[in-house]
Amino acid sequence: MEKTVEVVGGIAVREGRIFLAQRPGDKDFPFTWECPGGKVDGNESHHGALRREWMEEFGVEVGSLYEQAVWCDYFDNPVMRAGRGRIFLLFYHIGNRFKCIPVPREGQGCGWFTKSEMMALTLAPGNSRAIQSIIEAAFTK
């Protein structure tokens, strides 16, 4: 049976810019950019996983989240380190519902980008796939 991994990403926006993180060189899709988040552990909720990941990776306490994901889909991940499998990826709009400025805790690059700056970056595959929904959530809400 094929393994499915649930992954969540958060779309954070402040003053017309979206917050993106650069994947470390030792992870799948190294040095690509993405909306930060990570894998959902065990019985953890999507919102719980997003809050945990943002705290672990950037020291940020995320407040209330929009209930519905702005984008979700399954896709195959042929490079998943734990073996071939599928990813169920969801993006949630965080907006500016967080306290403090994100500071990278795992050596990853990060920054605040305008729409045109974001479009010039090499995005992680899931973010590339969801780009229209990410743009809509980040720059039209």
C-alpha positions in Angstrom: 0.0 0.0 0.0 1.3 3.4 -0.9 2.1 5.8 1.9 0.4 9.2 2.1 2.0 12.0 4.0 -0.1 15.1 5.0 1.8 18.4 4.7 0.6 21.8 5.6 1.9 25.3 4.6 1.1 28.7 5.9 0.5 31.8 3.8 1.7 34.7 5.9 1.3 38.2 4.6 2.4 41.6 6.0 2.3 45.0 4.3 1.7 43.4 0.9 4.5 40.9 1.1 4.4 37.1 1.5 6.7 35.3 3.9 8.7 32.4 2.3 11.4 30.1 3.5 14.1 28.4 1.6 14.5 24.7 2.0 17.8 23.6 3.4 20.3 21.8 1.2 19.9 18.5 3.0 16.1 18.3 2.4 14.1 17.2 -0.6 13.9 20.0 -3.3 17.0 21.8 -1.8 17.2 25.6 -1.9 13.7 26.0 -3.3 11.3 28.5 -1.7 8.0 27.7 0.0 5.3 28.8 2.3 6.6 27.4 5.6 5.0 24.4 7.2 5.6 20.7 7.5 4.3 17.2 8.0 1.3 16.5 10.2 2.3 14.1 13.0 0.1 11.3 14.1 -3.3 12.5 15.2 -2.3 16.1 15.1 -4.8 18.5 13.4 -3.7 20.5 10.3 -3.9 23.7 12.3 -2.0 22.1 15.2 0.8 21.0 12.8 1.0 24.4 11.2 1.3 26.1 14.6 3.9 23.6 15.8 6.0 23.9 12.6 6.0 27.8 12.7 7.1 27.7 16.4 9.8 25.2 15.8 11.2 26.7 12.6 10.7 30.4 13.3 9.7 31.0 16.9 6.4 32.4 15.8 3.1 31.9 17.7 0.4 31.6 15.1 -3.0 32.9 16.2 -6.4 31.9 14.7 -6.3 30.4 11.3 -8.9 30.4 8.5 -10.8 27.2 8.8 -10.7 26.2 5.2 -7.6 25.5 3.3 -7.1 27.8 0.3 -5.7 24.9 -1.7 -5.3 21.2 -1.3 -4.4 18.3 -3.6 -2.7 14.9 -3.7 0.4 14.3 -5.7 3.1 11.7 -6.1 6.5 12.3 -4.6 9.0 10.1 -6.2 11.9 11.5 -4.1 10.3 11.1 -0.7 13.1 9.9 1.6 11.0 7.3 3.3 10.1 5.7 0.0 7.8 6.4 -2.8 4.5 7.8 -1.8 1.9 10.5 -2.1 1.6 13.8 -0.5 -1.6 15.5 0.6 -0.6 19.1 0.6 -2.8 21.9 2.1 -2.2 25.6 2.3 -3.9 27.7 5.0 -4.0 31.5 5.0 -2.4 32.9 8.1 -2.4 36.5 7.0 -0.9 38.6 9.8 -2.3 36.5 12.6 0.9 35.8 14.4 3.0 37.4 17.1 6.6 38.5 16.6 8.8 38.6 13.5 9.9 35.1 12.1 13.5 34.3 12.8 15.0 31.2 11.2 15.9 28.6 13.8 17.2 25.8 11.5 19.6 27.8 9.3 17.1 28.2 6.4 16.8 31.3 4.3 13.7 33.3 4.6 12.2 36.7 3.7 9.3 38.8 2.8 8.6 39.0 -1.0 6.3 41.0 -3.3 4.3 39.1 -5.9 6.9 39.8 -8.6 9.8 38.9 -6.4 8.1 35.6 -5.4 7.4 34.8 -9.1 11.2 35.1 -9.8 12.1 32.5 -7.2 12.5 28.8 -7.8 9.5 27.5 -5.8 9.2 24.0 -4.3 7.0 21.8 -6.4 3.9 21.9 -4.2 4.1 25.7 -4.1 4.5 25.9 -7.8 1.5 23.7 -8.3 -0.6 25.9 -5.9 0.8 29.2 -7.1 -2.5 30.7 -8.3 -4.3 30.0 -5.0 -1.3 31.3 -3.0 -1.2 34.5 -5.0 -5.0 35.0 -4.6 -4.8 34.4 -0.8 -1.7 36.5 -0.3 -2.3 39.4 -2.6 -6.1 39.8 -3.0 -7.4 39.2 0.6 
